[in-house]
C-alpha cells in the first residue's frame, strides 16, 4: 500500500521534475528562438538600411544629374541627423572623389555596413558607403530578453500561458510589424520613384518649351528691332537707335543663354560613345577657329603632340573648345599672349592642362568657376554666358574625371583635368 504522504511527495517530485524538464525544453527553445530572432532582426536591419540608402540615392539622383552637389551634401547630412542608428555616410563619385562624408562622434558597437550605388540609365552616378549601428535599433530586442527571462521563471507555474506569451512577444507580433514596416518602405520607395519619373518628364517638357516656345518671341524682338532700324532709322535720333540696338543685343544674348542651357541639360542625359580621341588635333582645330575669327591677333601657342585619350569625341571637343576659347578670350589684353596645351603625370594618372598668361583670377573665387552663371568678369569686360565651364565640368565628371583651376590676377590661369580610363555617367 502506498503511503499518501510518500505518494504526494513522489508526485510532487515527479511534477517538479516534469516541470523542470519542460522548463528546460522551453528555456532552450526560447533561447534558440531569441538567437534566431536576433539574427533575423539583424538581417532586417541590414535590409532596412539598404532600403534607406536606396531611397537616399533616388532622392539624390535629380541633384546629381543637375550637378547640384551642395543639394546632395545637404540631403546626406539631414539623413544622418534624422536616423540615430546611422553612424557614418560617405558619398563617393565614380572617379573616387569624396563628395561628402558625415560621421557621428560615437562608434558603432554592432556595425551594419552597406555599399549602395546610385545609378541612372545603367550608369553609376555616385556610391553611398554607410555604417549603421544595430545595437541602437535592437533596444527593443534587449527588452524582449529581459521579459522572456522573467516570464520563464513563471513558466514553472503557468507554462501554457507563458509559452503563448513568448510566442506573441518574440515572433508573431514583431514579424507582423516588420512586414508592415517593409511594405510601407516599399510603398514610399515606389512613390519616390514615381515622383522622380514625373520630374524627369517635366524637365523634358521644360526643355521643349525653352527650345521652341521661347525662341519665337526672341526672334520677333530681334526681327522687329532690325526692321525698325532699317525702315525708320532715319527718323530716330542716336539715343533711340542705341535703345533699339541694346534691345536686339539683349534678345540675342537671351538666345545664346537658351542654347547654352539646353547644351548643359543635354550633357546630363546623352549616352556616351567612348573611343580613342586625338586631343592634340582637337586643340589645333580650336586654335585655328579662334585665329580665323580674329586674324589680327598674334597669339603664341604651344601644343603637345600625339596626346590621345579615351572618351566621347564630340563631348571632349566641347571641353577643348571651351577651354581654348577661354584662354584666347582672356589673353586679349596681354602684350604677348601665350596659350599652352600639354599633359603631366600626377599620382599615377595623366593630367591634361590649358595654360595662358591672360587676366587670371583670384583663387578665393575658384570654386565659382564651374557653377552655371557664376562669372568673375562682367559682360562689358569679356563676353560670355557663364555656362561654358559648367558644361565642361559636367562632361569631365561624366567621363569619370575631375577638373580644377589655378590662377593669379593679371598673371594667367591654368585649367587642368583628368579622364578615367572608362567613361561613365
C-alpha positions as CSV (number, residue, x, y, z in Angstrom):
1,X,0.0,0.0,0.0
2,X,1.3,3.4,-0.9
3,X,1.6,5.9,1.8
4,X,-0.3,9.0,1.0
5,X,2.4,11.3,2.2
6,X,5.0,9.4,0.2
7,X,2.7,9.5,-2.8
8,X,2.3,13.2,-2.6
9,X,6.0,13.6,-2.2
10,X,6.7,11.4,-5.2
11,X,4.1,13.1,-7.2
12,X,5.4,16.4,-6.2
13,X,8.9,15.4,-7.1
14,X,7.7,13.9,-10.4
15,X,5.7,17.1,-11.1
16,X,8.7,19.3,-10.3
17,X,11.0,17.1,-12.4
18,X,8.5,17.2,-15.3
19,X,8.0,20.9,-15.0
20,X,11.8,21.3,-14.7
21,X,12.3,19.3,-17.9
22,X,9.5,21.3,-19.6
23,X,11.1,24.5,-18.3
24,X,14.4,23.4,-19.7
25,X,12.9,22.5,-23.0
26,X,11.0,25.8,-23.1
27,X,14.1,27.7,-22.0
28,X,16.3,26.0,-24.6
29,X,13.6,26.6,-27.3
30,X,13.2,30.2,-26.2
31,X,17.0,30.8,-26.1
32,X,17.3,29.3,-29.6
33,X,14.3,31.4,-30.7
34,X,15.9,34.5,-29.3
35,X,19.2,33.8,-31.2
36,X,17.3,33.2,-34.4
37,X,15.2,36.3,-33.8
38,X,18.3,38.4,-33.3
39,X,19.8,37.1,-36.4
40,X,16.5,37.8,-38.3
41,X,16.3,41.3,-36.8
42,X,19.9,41.9,-37.8
43,X,19.1,40.8,-41.3
44,X,16.0,43.0,-41.3
45,X,18.1,46.0,-40.0
46,X,20.6,45.4,-42.8
47,X,17.8,45.3,-45.4
48,X,16.2,48.4,-43.9
49,X,19.5,50.2,-44.0
50,X,19.9,49.1,-47.7
51,X,16.4,50.4,-48.4
52,X,17.1,53.7,-46.7
53,X,20.3,54.1,-48.8
54,X,18.4,53.2,-52.0
55,X,15.8,55.8,-51.1
56,X,18.6,58.4,-50.4
57,X,20.1,57.6,-53.7
58,X,16.8,58.0,-55.5
59,X,16.3,61.4,-53.8
60,X,19.9,62.4,-54.8
61,X,19.6,61.4,-58.4
62,X,18.0,64.6,-59.6
63,X,20.5,66.8,-57.9
64,X,23.4,64.7,-59.3
65,X,22.0,65.0,-62.8
66,X,22.0,68.7,-62.3
67,X,25.5,68.6,-60.8
68,X,24.0,70.3,-57.7
69,X,26.4,68.7,-55.3
70,X,25.5,71.2,-52.5
71,X,21.9,69.8,-52.5
72,X,23.3,66.2,-52.4
73,X,25.6,67.2,-49.5
74,X,22.7,68.8,-47.6
75,X,20.5,65.8,-48.2
76,X,23.1,63.4,-46.8
77,X,23.7,65.5,-43.7
78,X,19.9,65.7,-43.0
79,X,19.6,61.9,-43.5
80,X,22.4,61.2,-40.9
81,X,20.8,63.7,-38.4
82,X,17.3,62.1,-38.8
83,X,18.5,58.5,-38.2
84,X,20.1,57.7,-34.8
85,X,21.3,54.3,-35.9
86,X,23.3,55.7,-38.9
87,X,26.9,56.4,-37.7
88,X,28.6,57.3,-40.9
89,X,27.8,58.1,-44.6
90,X,30.4,58.6,-47.3
91,X,29.3,59.6,-50.8
92,X,31.9,58.9,-53.4
93,X,31.9,59.9,-57.1
94,X,32.9,57.3,-59.8
95,X,36.3,58.9,-60.1
96,X,37.0,58.4,-56.4
97,X,36.2,61.9,-55.3
98,X,34.6,62.0,-51.9
99,X,31.6,64.3,-52.3
100,X,30.5,64.3,-48.7
101,X,31.5,62.4,-45.6
102,X,29.4,62.6,-42.4
103,X,30.4,60.8,-39.2
104,X,29.0,60.9,-35.8
105,X,31.2,61.2,-32.7
106,X,30.3,57.8,-31.3
107,X,31.4,54.5,-32.8
108,X,29.1,51.6,-34.0
109,X,29.1,48.8,-31.4
110,X,27.5,46.4,-33.7
111,X,28.1,47.8,-37.2
112,X,25.9,47.3,-40.3
113,X,27.8,48.1,-43.5
114,X,26.1,48.9,-46.8
115,X,27.5,50.0,-50.1
116,X,24.7,51.3,-52.3
117,X,25.5,52.6,-55.9
118,X,23.3,55.4,-57.2
119,X,22.6,54.7,-60.9
120,X,20.8,56.3,-63.7
121,X,20.2,54.7,-67.1
122,X,22.5,51.9,-66.1
123,X,25.4,54.2,-65.2
124,X,26.8,54.9,-61.7
125,X,26.4,58.5,-60.6
126,X,27.7,58.0,-57.0
127,X,28.3,55.3,-54.5
128,X,27.0,55.6,-50.9
129,X,29.0,53.8,-48.2
130,X,27.1,53.6,-44.9
131,X,27.8,52.3,-41.4
132,X,24.9,51.7,-39.1
133,X,24.7,50.5,-35.5
134,X,22.5,47.5,-34.9
135,X,22.9,47.9,-31.2
136,X,20.8,51.1,-31.2
137,X,18.0,49.6,-33.1
138,X,18.0,46.4,-31.0
139,X,17.0,48.1,-27.8
140,X,13.5,46.6,-28.1
141,X,15.2,43.2,-28.5
142,X,17.1,43.6,-25.3
143,X,13.8,44.4,-23.6
144,X,12.3,41.2,-25.0
145,X,15.2,39.2,-23.5
146,X,14.5,40.7,-20.0
147,X,10.8,40.0,-20.2
148,X,11.3,36.5,-21.5
149,X,13.8,35.7,-18.7
150,X,11.3,36.9,-16.1
151,X,8.4,35.0,-17.7
152,X,10.5,31.8,-17.9
153,X,10.6,31.8,-14.1
154,X,6.9,32.0,-14.0
155,X,6.7,29.1,-16.6
156,X,7.1,26.7,-13.7
157,X,3.6,27.6,-12.7
158,X,1.9,28.8,-15.9
159,X,3.8,27.1,-18.8
160,X,1.0,27.2,-21.3
161,X,0.2,30.9,-20.8
162,X,3.9,31.7,-20.8
163,X,4.6,29.8,-24.0
164,X,1.9,31.6,-25.8
165,X,3.0,35.0,-24.3
166,X,6.6,34.4,-25.5
167,X,5.4,33.4,-28.9
168,X,3.4,36.5,-29.2
169,X,6.1,38.8,-28.0
170,X,9.1,37.3,-29.7
171,X,7.8,36.1,-33.1
172,X,4.3,36.8,-34.3
173,X,3.8,40.5,-33.4
174,X,7.4,41.7,-34.3
175,X,7.2,39.8,-37.6
176,X,3.9,41.4,-38.5
177,X,5.3,44.8,-37.5
178,X,8.4,44.2,-39.6
179,X,6.4,43.1,-42.6
180,X,4.1,46.1,-42.3
181,X,7.2,48.4,-42.0
182,X,8.8,46.8,-45.0
183,X,5.6,47.2,-47.1
184,X,5.4,50.9,-46.0
185,X,9.1,51.4,-47.1
186,X,8.4,49.7,-50.4
187,X,5.4,51.9,-51.0
188,X,7.4,55.0,-50.1
189,X,10.2,53.9,-52.5
190,X,7.7,53.4,-55.3
191,X,6.2,56.8,-54.7
192,X,9.6,58.4,-54.7
193,X,10.4,56.6,-58.0
194,X,7.1,57.8,-59.5
195,X,7.9,61.4,-58.4
196,X,11.3,61.2,-60.0
197,X,9.9,59.9,-63.2
198,X,7.3,62.8,-63.1
199,X,10.1,65.3,-62.5
200,X,12.1,63.9,-65.5
201,X,9.0,64.2,-67.7
202,X,8.5,67.8,-66.5
203,X,12.2,68.5,-67.3
204,X,11.7,67.2,-70.8
205,X,8.6,69.4,-71.2
206,X,10.5,72.4,-69.9
207,X,13.4,71.8,-72.3
208,X,10.9,71.6,-75.2
209,X,9.3,74.9,-74.1
210,X,12.7,76.6,-74.0
211,X,13.7,75.2,-77.3
212,X,10.5,76.1,-79.2
213,X,8.2,78.5,-77.3
214,X,10.8,81.0,-76.0
215,X,12.7,81.3,-79.3
216,X,9.8,82.7,-81.2
217,X,9.3,85.9,-79.2
218,X,13.1,86.4,-79.1
219,X,13.3,86.2,-82.9
220,X,10.3,88.6,-83.1
221,X,12.0,91.1,-80.8
222,X,15.3,90.9,-82.8
223,X,13.5,90.9,-86.2
224,X,11.3,93.9,-85.4
225,X,14.2,95.8,-83.9
226,X,16.1,95.1,-87.2
227,X,13.1,96.3,-89.3
228,X,12.7,99.3,-87.1
229,X,16.3,100.3,-87.7
230,X,16.2,99.7,-91.4
231,X,12.8,101.3,-92.2
232,X,12.6,104.1,-89.7
233,X,16.2,104.6,-88.7
234,X,16.4,108.0,-90.4
235,X,13.5,109.2,-88.2
236,X,15.2,108.1,-85.0
237,X,17.9,110.1,-83.1
238,X,21.1,108.5,-81.8
239,X,19.6,107.7,-78.4
240,X,16.6,105.9,-79.9
241,X,18.9,103.9,-82.2
242,X,21.1,103.0,-79.2
243,X,18.0,101.7,-77.3
244,X,17.0,99.6,-80.3
245,X,20.5,98.2,-80.6
246,X,20.5,97.4,-76.9
247,X,17.2,95.6,-77.2
248,X,18.4,93.5,-80.1
249,X,21.6,92.7,-78.3
250,X,19.7,91.6,-75.2
251,X,17.4,89.4,-77.2
252,X,20.3,87.8,-79.0
253,X,22.1,87.3,-75.6
254,X,19.0,85.6,-74.3
255,X,19.0,83.3,-77.3
256,X,22.6,82.4,-76.6
257,X,21.8,81.7,-73.0
258,X,18.9,79.4,-74.1
259,X,21.3,77.5,-76.4
260,X,23.9,77.1,-73.6
261,X,21.2,76.0,-71.1
262,X,20.0,73.3,-73.5
263,X,23.5,72.2,-74.2
264,X,24.2,71.8,-70.4
265,X,20.9,69.9,-70.0
266,X,21.8,67.5,-72.8
267,X,25.1,66.8,-71.1
268,X,23.2,65.1,-68.2
269,X,21.1,62.8,-70.5
270,X,23.2,61.9,-73.5
271,X,24.7,58.5,-73.8
272,X,28.5,58.4,-74.1
273,X,30.2,56.8,-77.1
274,X,33.7,56.1,-75.7
275,X,36.6,55.6,-78.1
276,X,40.1,56.8,-78.8
277,X,40.3,60.6,-79.2
278,X,43.1,62.7,-80.7
279,X,43.2,65.5,-78.1
280,X,46.1,67.3,-79.9
281,X,44.1,67.5,-83.1
282,X,41.1,68.9,-81.2
283,X,43.4,71.7,-79.7
284,X,44.8,72.6,-83.1
285,X,41.3,72.8,-84.6
286,X,40.1,75.0,-81.8
287,X,43.1,77.3,-82.1
288,X,42.6,77.5,-85.9
289,X,39.0,78.6,-85.4
290,X,40.0,81.3,-83.0
291,X,42.7,82.5,-85.4
292,X,40.3,82.6,-88.3
293,X,37.7,84.5,-86.2
294,X,40.3,87.1,-85.1
295,X,43.1,87.1,-87.7
296,X,44.5,90.4,-86.4
297,X,45.7,88.8,-83.1
298,X,49.1,87.3,-82.8
299,X,49.0,84.6,-80.1
300,X,51.9,82.4,-79.4
301,X,50.8,78.8,-78.9
302,X,52.5,75.6,-77.7
303,X,50.6,72.3,-78.2
304,X,52.0,68.9,-77.1
305,X,51.9,66.4,-79.9
306,X,50.4,62.9,-80.0
307,X,48.1,63.3,-77.0
308,X,45.2,60.7,-77.0
309,X,42.5,59.8,-74.5
310,X,39.5,57.5,-74.2
311,X,36.2,59.3,-74.3
312,X,33.3,60.7,-76.3
313,X,34.8,62.6,-79.2
314,X,32.1,65.2,-79.6
315,X,31.9,65.9,-75.8
316,X,35.6,66.1,-75.5
317,X,35.7,68.5,-78.4
318,X,33.3,70.7,-76.4
319,X,35.7,70.6,-73.5
320,X,38.7,71.6,-75.6
321,X,36.7,74.3,-77.5
322,X,35.6,75.9,-74.2
323,X,39.0,75.8,-72.5
324,X,40.9,77.1,-75.6
325,X,38.2,79.8,-76.3
326,X,38.5,80.9,-72.6
327,X,42.3,81.2,-72.9
328,X,42.0,83.0,-76.2
329,X,39.4,85.4,-74.8
330,X,41.2,86.2,-71.6
331,X,44.6,86.9,-73.2
332,X,43.1,89.6,-75.4
333,X,44.7,92.3,-73.2
334,X,48.1,90.6,-72.8
335,X,51.1,92.3,-74.5
336,X,52.4,89.0,-75.7
337,X,49.6,86.5,-75.4
338,X,50.6,82.9,-74.9
339,X,48.5,79.7,-74.8
340,X,49.9,76.2,-74.0
341,X,48.3,72.8,-74.0
342,X,50.1,69.8,-72.5
343,X,50.0,66.8,-70.1
344,X,51.8,65.8,-67.0
345,X,51.8,62.7,-64.7
346,X,50.4,63.2,-61.2
347,X,49.8,60.4,-58.7
348,X,49.9,57.8,-61.5
349,X,47.3,59.5,-63.7
350,X,47.5,61.7,-66.8
351,X,46.6,65.4,-66.2
352,X,45.7,67.5,-69.2
353,X,46.0,71.3,-69.0
354,X,45.4,74.5,-70.9
355,X,47.6,77.4,-69.6
356,X,47.5,81.1,-70.6
357,X,49.0,84.4,-69.5
358,X,45.8,86.3,-69.5
359,X,43.9,88.3,-66.8
360,X,43.8,85.3,-64.5
361,X,41.5,85.3,-61.4
362,X,41.6,85.4,-57.6
363,X,41.9,81.9,-56.2
364,X,39.4,82.6,-53.4
365,X,36.7,82.5,-56.1
366,X,38.0,79.4,-57.8
367,X,35.0,77.3,-56.6
368,X,32.6,79.5,-58.5
369,X,34.2,79.0,-61.9
370,X,32.4,75.7,-62.7
371,X,28.9,76.8,-61.5
372,X,26.3,77.9,-64.0
373,X,26.0,81.7,-64.4
374,X,28.9,82.4,-62.0
375,X,31.3,84.7,-63.8
376,X,34.3,86.5,-62.3
377,X,34.2,89.3,-65.0
378,X,31.3,91.4,-66.3
379,X,30.0,91.1,-69.8
380,X,31.4,94.5,-70.6
381,X,34.9,93.2,-69.8
382,X,34.6,89.8,-71.5
383,X,31.6,88.3,-73.3
384,X,30.1,85.0,-72.1
385,X,27.1,83.4,-70.5
386,X,28.7,81.6,-67.6
387,X,27.6,78.2,-68.8
388,X,30.7,77.1,-70.7
389,X,32.8,76.0,-67.7
390,X,29.8,74.4,-66.1
391,X,29.3,72.3,-69.2
392,X,33.0,71.4,-69.2
393,X,32.8,70.3,-65.6
394,X,29.7,68.1,-66.3
395,X,31.4,66.5,-69.3
396,X,34.5,65.7,-67.3
397,X,32.5,64.3,-64.4
398,X,30.6,62.1,-66.8
399,X,33.9,60.8,-68.1
400,X,34.9,59.8,-64.5
401,X,37.4,62.6,-64.3
402,X,37.8,65.8,-62.3
403,X,38.7,69.4,-63.3
404,X,40.2,72.3,-61.3
405,X,41.8,75.7,-62.0
406,X,44.8,77.6,-60.7
407,X,45.4,81.3,-61.4
408,X,46.5,84.7,-60.2
409,X,45.1,88.0,-61.2
410,X,46.9,89.5,-64.2
411,X,49.3,86.5,-64.3
412,X,47.2,84.0,-66.2
413,X,45.3,80.8,-65.4
414,X,45.7,77.0,-65.8
415,X,42.8,74.7,-66.2
416,X,43.7,71.0,-65.5
417,X,41.5,67.9,-65.9
418,X,41.8,64.2,-65.8
419,X,39.8,61.4,-67.6
420,X,39.0,58.0,-66.3
421,X,40.1,55.0,-68.5
422,X,36.5,54.1,-68.9
423,X,33.8,56.8,-69.3
424,X,30.6,56.5,-67.4
425,X,27.6,58.5,-66.4
